[in-house]
Amino acid sequence: MLTLETLSDDVMVERLNRIAALNDDVSVSPEIAGLFLARSPRSLERLRSEGAGPPYVQDKHGMSTARNHAVTYRMGDLRRWRDARLLNNPREAAVRNRKGLSFEALLDLQDDEPWFVTHAINGGVETTVVVSHANALTIDELDAYLTDPDISVQWRSTADIMSSVWLDGEKRQALHDLYVDTLQTAIRSSENVQESIRMVDAIDPDIVFQAGDRCRPL
């Protein structure tokens, strides 16, 4: 299994500190909040629905009860909520939250991951351009991207991100190798199962697979 190299533990701690340095009164999007808490926006949405997450502000207009109203978090609230759940050792906490990019099954390709993206105009149509996985940035890159109005964080699945345009072909190549390796592993696994079934059918066509066991039909 291939693994896409991400940040070292020291840099992970520094990354959290850079985001945490934002003033308590600064409001951030769920995407940035997720980057700080190492939780996807979907996880934060689930916490909001359960009343178990950090305090948030939801901008509602009129009497609508739509779930897609703009949600923001105050950094002070995020910091207090996170600190109440951190381990005693900040390094240990960062390592616990660290998520290297590796896949063991096709379902892993559907997990949301944090990506920095920008936008370009192509033929009058705005196109999302992937810059990098958020956990693969240097501290200098992180500082620059967090303050760049043209770059934002999106949490998207790897399967989805592979169909997007990339700013850096070399960065996509590393992910491409990981992605293809996962698909090939799944293909080999399916081929092995199919070959086993073919061999069993050749020996005795009355043997069937049922609930994971071999049994004869009644």
C-alpha positions as a printed NumPy array, in Angstrom:
array([[  0.   ,   0.   ,   0.   ],
       [  1.36 ,   3.409,  -0.988],
       [  1.155,   6.408,   1.338],
       [  1.271,  10.059,   0.352],
       [  3.815,  11.786,   2.599],
       [  2.263,  14.491,   4.76 ],
       [  3.613,  16.81 ,   7.423],
       [  5.918,  15.725,  10.225],
       [  4.579,  15.839,  13.771],
       [  6.544,  19.029,  14.545],
       [  5.081,  20.804,  11.515],
       [  1.598,  19.556,  12.362],
       [  1.885,  21.182,  15.788],
       [  3.151,  24.401,  14.178],
       [  0.295,  24.349,  11.66 ],
       [ -2.266,  24.146,  14.45 ],
       [ -0.498,  26.976,  16.244],
       [ -0.644,  29.204,  13.155],
       [ -4.396,  28.825,  12.849],
       [ -4.826,  29.085,  16.61 ],
       [ -2.971,  32.419,  16.553],
       [ -5.993,  34.037,  14.943],
       [ -7.718,  36.453,  17.313],
       [-10.516,  35.045,  19.492],
       [-13.061,  37.322,  17.798],
       [-12.163,  36.259,  14.25 ],
       [-14.935,  34.275,  12.546],
       [-13.941,  31.387,  10.291],
       [-15.79 ,  29.07 ,   7.93 ],
       [-16.538,  25.422,   8.742],
       [-13.746,  24.482,   6.327],
       [-11.107,  26.422,   8.307],
       [-12.651,  25.283,  11.59 ],
       [-12.375,  21.709,  10.367],
       [ -8.728,  22.238,   9.478],
       [ -8.061,  23.539,  12.998],
       [-10.011,  20.743,  14.731],
       [ -8.95 ,  17.976,  12.311],
       [-12.618,  17.251,  11.601],
       [-14.412,  17.459,   8.285],
       [-17.254,  19.965,   7.795],
       [-19.595,  16.981,   7.603],
       [-18.471,  15.924,  11.071],
       [-19.026,  19.471,  12.343],
       [-22.475,  19.516,  10.746],
       [-23.311,  16.275,  12.518],
       [-22.093,  17.731,  15.819],
       [-24.26 ,  20.815,  15.267],
       [-27.321,  18.649,  14.671],
       [-26.555,  16.73 ,  17.874],
       [-25.871,  19.872,  19.891],
       [-22.478,  18.434,  20.808],
       [-20.011,  20.595,  18.889],
       [-18.405,  23.984,  19.47 ],
       [-20.661,  27.073,  19.55 ],
       [-21.425,  28.54 ,  16.135],
       [-23.293,  31.349,  14.446],
       [-25.847,  30.622,  11.733],
       [-26.992,  33.445,   9.51 ],
       [-30.722,  32.956,   8.987],
       [-32.897,  35.141,   6.801],
       [-36.633,  35.322,   7.262],
       [-38.504,  32.255,   8.463],
       [-36.564,  29.742,   6.364],
       [-35.246,  26.657,   8.134],
       [-32.882,  25.552,   5.367],
       [-29.764,  23.721,   6.53 ],
       [-27.456,  25.545,   4.137],
       [-27.497,  28.915,   5.907],
       [-24.025,  30.384,   6.315],
       [-22.357,  28.96 ,   9.427],
       [-19.309,  30.517,  11.071],
       [-17.269,  29.79 ,  14.18 ],
       [-15.422,  32.183,  16.464],
       [-11.812,  31.167,  16.977],
       [-12.122,  31.682,  20.725],
       [-14.981,  29.176,  20.882],
       [-13.088,  26.678,  18.735],
       [ -9.994,  27.03 ,  20.89 ],
       [-11.883,  26.496,  24.142],
       [-13.795,  23.524,  22.724],
       [-10.614,  21.935,  21.414],
       [ -8.577,  22.615,  24.569],
       [-11.223,  20.887,  26.68 ],
       [-10.579,  17.723,  24.648],
       [ -6.824,  17.802,  24.09 ],
       [ -4.463,  15.311,  25.648],
       [ -1.95 ,  16.6  ,  28.196],
       [  0.862,  16.67 ,  25.651],
       [  0.17 ,  18.993,  22.666],
       [  2.467,  16.908,  20.458],
       [  0.596,  13.756,  21.441],
       [ -2.695,  15.466,  20.636],
       [ -1.468,  16.55 ,  17.211],
       [ -0.201,  13.062,  16.435],
       [ -3.522,  11.628,  17.544],
       [ -5.365,  13.962,  15.147],
       [ -2.884,  13.51 ,  12.325],
       [ -4.276,  11.729,   9.316],
       [ -1.8  ,  10.618,   6.703],
       [ -3.205,  10.132,   3.222],
       [ -3.314,   6.38 ,   2.641],
       [ -6.03 ,   4.077,   1.383],
       [ -6.763,   0.474,   2.251],
       [-10.121,   0.143,   0.514],
       [-12.241,   1.88 ,  -2.105],
       [-14.423,   3.362,   0.63 ],
       [-11.397,   5.373,   1.831],
       [-11.489,   7.228,  -1.477],
       [-14.886,   8.63 ,  -0.458],
       [-13.679,  10.167,   2.82 ],
       [-13.58 ,  13.969,   2.855],
       [-10.084,  15.462,   3.001],
       [ -8.984,  19.128,   3.322],
       [ -7.716,  20.676,   0.086],
       [ -6.55 ,  24.183,  -0.728],
       [ -8.083,  25.319,  -4.003],
       [ -8.202,  28.406,  -6.175],
       [-10.273,  29.327,  -9.211],
       [ -9.517,  30.155, -12.829],
       [-11.627,  31.455, -15.695],
       [-11.517,  29.195, -18.742],
       [-13.625,  30.191, -21.712],
       [-15.743,  32.409, -19.506],
       [-16.433,  29.542, -17.096],
       [-15.045,  29.519, -13.576],
       [-13.086,  26.332, -12.821],
       [-11.899,  25.024,  -9.46 ],
       [ -8.149,  24.396,  -9.452],
       [ -6.6  ,  22.172,  -6.77 ],
       [ -3.469,  23.583,  -5.139],
       [ -2.544,  20.964,  -2.562],
       [ -3.717,  18.682,   0.21 ],
       [ -3.813,  20.877,   3.32 ],
       [ -1.66 ,  18.482,   5.332],
       [  1.106,  18.449,   2.741],
       [  1.943,  22.165,   2.905],
       [  4.995,  23.786,   4.416],
       [  4.411,  26.356,   7.161],
       [  5.294,  29.198,   4.777],
       [  2.792,  27.89 ,   2.221],
       [  0.138,  27.562,   4.908],
       [  0.693,  31.156,   6.055],
       [  0.435,  32.401,   2.488],
       [ -2.675,  30.405,   1.619],
       [ -4.57 ,  31.288,   4.788],
       [ -4.206,  34.998,   3.974],
       [ -4.67 ,  34.74 ,   0.203],
       [ -8.215,  35.852,  -0.719],
       [ -8.028,  33.8  ,  -3.93 ],
       [ -7.337,  30.506,  -2.123],
       [ -9.806,  28.652,   0.079],
       [-10.198,  25.303,   1.811],
       [-12.577,  22.697,   0.456],
       [-13.267,  19.32 ,   2.056],
       [-13.804,  16.843,  -0.767],
       [-13.282,  13.163,  -1.366],
       [-10.153,  11.98 ,  -3.141],
       [-12.316,  10.306,  -5.781],
       [-13.875,  13.712,  -6.485],
       [-10.638,  15.686,  -6.355],
       [ -8.984,  13.445,  -8.964],
       [-11.399,  14.731, -11.606],
       [-10.416,  18.355, -10.949],
       [ -7.796,  20.558, -12.587],
       [ -4.528,  20.816, -10.634],
       [ -2.135,  23.746, -10.387],
       [  0.921,  21.513,  -9.942],
       [  1.17 ,  18.351, -12.022],
       [  3.874,  16.84 ,  -9.788],
       [  1.673,  17.087,  -6.7  ],
       [ -1.161,  15.416,  -8.564],
       [  1.207,  12.673,  -9.772],
       [  1.93 ,  11.616,  -6.187],
       [ -1.783,  11.334,  -5.473],
       [ -2.394,   9.682,  -8.84 ],
       [  0.048,   6.886,  -7.967],
       [ -1.701,   6.338,  -4.631],
       [ -5.133,   6.424,  -6.261],
       [ -4.23 ,   3.969,  -9.027],
       [ -2.55 ,   1.609,  -6.56 ],
       [ -5.769,   1.469,  -4.516],
       [ -7.889,   0.798,  -7.606],
       [ -5.519,  -1.902,  -8.823],
       [ -5.581,  -3.596,  -5.412],
       [ -9.383,  -3.657,  -5.516],
       [ -9.328,  -5.04 ,  -9.074],
       [ -6.87 ,  -7.802,  -8.122],
       [ -8.997,  -8.718,  -5.119],
       [-12.132,  -8.964,  -7.253],
       [-10.291, -11.01 ,  -9.897],
       [ -9.027, -13.431,  -7.241],
       [-12.527, -13.95 ,  -5.877],
       [-13.914, -14.439,  -9.371],
       [-11.199, -16.965, -10.198],
       [-11.958, -18.912,  -7.003],
       [-15.644, -19.056,  -7.936],
       [-14.773, -20.171, -11.47 ],
       [-12.584, -22.985, -10.144],
       [-15.279, -24.16 ,  -7.727],
       [-17.87 , -24.097, -10.524],
       [-15.573, -26.181, -12.697],
       [-15.268, -28.828,  -9.959],
       [-18.933, -28.887,  -8.915],
       [-21.418, -26.415, -10.461],
       [-23.957, -27.221,  -7.717],
       [-21.768, -25.577,  -5.047],
       [-22.742, -21.971,  -4.393],
       [-21.464, -19.208,  -2.153],
       [-23.975, -18.057,   0.402],
       [-23.388, -15.628,   3.272],
       [-19.646, -16.18 ,   2.976],
       [-19.844, -19.996,   3.255],
       [-19.939, -22.773,   0.696],
       [-23.111, -24.83 ,   0.802],
       [-25.151, -27.042,  -1.438],
       [-28.626, -25.871,  -2.445],
       [-31.481, -27.885,  -0.941]])
